[in-house]
Amino acid sequence: MRQLKCLCIFAAGAFFAAACAAQPDDLLDGILVVVNNSVITYLQVHDQILEQLPDLERIYGKDRTNLLAKVKEFQETELDALEQSKLILDDFARGAYTTNWVDDAVQVAIKQDLKKTYGGSQATLIKSLQTVGRTKEDYTRQQREIVIVGALAGLHSTGKIIISPAAIEKYYNDHPDEFKVEDQVKLRTICITQPPDGPAGASRQLAAEILGKIDAGIPFADMAREFSSDEHRAAGGDWGGWVPRTDLVAPLEKAAFSLKPGERSQVVELPDEKTGNTACYLLMVEDVRPAHVSPLSEVQGNIERMLEMQRGKILLDQWIGRLKAKAHIEPFYLTK
């Protein structure tokens, strides 16, 4: 395993970032691997890891041992991805591929990234690039490389992949646990939160009044649109499709799965995590589906797509293997 000295010797977190920032420039900018006529530097891998570090810290927190292990694992994955990109770009430059599609595809990619990442603002993009010492030309070149790598990887991972019905059925029979479905309900809710300056019990009183109106014939969905304070309000309290037990906190789960189709609950009180006050819920179950194993007819499309992806990865790995076999790849190990 390659050892990225400036990346692996730190326990994690802020220590990792600060220590890497303190490394000499000639170490961070040094060559890590040569792939044919291209180079991968320590800095390229370093920057990618710093982007992922907040997510890793959020997941592993103070568990520095696991955090460091994941950092090392990610650096290896990133290095492999960079090597593959260099191999693919070199193959594109040397091969007999058509190129008349590239410029248009790059412009589409830039427009999409500009909208998704920078709110459609060229000024925001330029400012962001300047912050990290990059130019618009650097950005365009990077987008071009991403487009080419993605297109060629897709080209060499499709091929003539045919998944037979027998292969689908075999996978289904060999992996029964993957197709188990727990108890589910189709659910609507109304959430009434306690007003910050309201009297104690205000949420329960309002929930009881709403319950009375529902009993008097006003549709549950209408009451949800008017009074509910959760994210399902606009849909009339509808949670959208089948809801498993595990998606609900215990008091709501108990209430929901005690109801029959068409029934609604009494007021269910829950602590509001955001405010610390009590929130009151009303639930209505529209349908119930007990735990079962999905039949092959329902999941065969998903199995086919999954097997196609597996076969595609095999094809892609085989192509990358052929590129590596005829490439010059030389690792460098810088020490200070």
Secondary structure, 3 states (H helix, E strand, C coil): CCCCHHHHCCCCHHHHHHHHHCCCHHHHCCEEEEECCEEEEHHHHHHHHHHHHHHHHHHHCCCHHHHHHHHHHHHHHHHHHHHHHHHHHHHHHHCCCCCCCHHHHHHHHHHHHHHHHHCCCHHHHHHHHHHCCCCHHHHHHHHHHHHHHHHHHHHHCCCCCCCCHHHHHHHHHHCHHHHEECCEEEEEEEEEECCCCCCCCHHHHHHHHHHHHHHCCCCHHHHHHHHCCCCCHHHCCEEEEEEEHHHCCHHHHHHHCCCCCCCECCCEEEECCCCCCEEEEEEEEEEEECCEECCHHHHHHHHHHHHHHHHHHHHHHHHHHHHHHCCCEEECCCCC
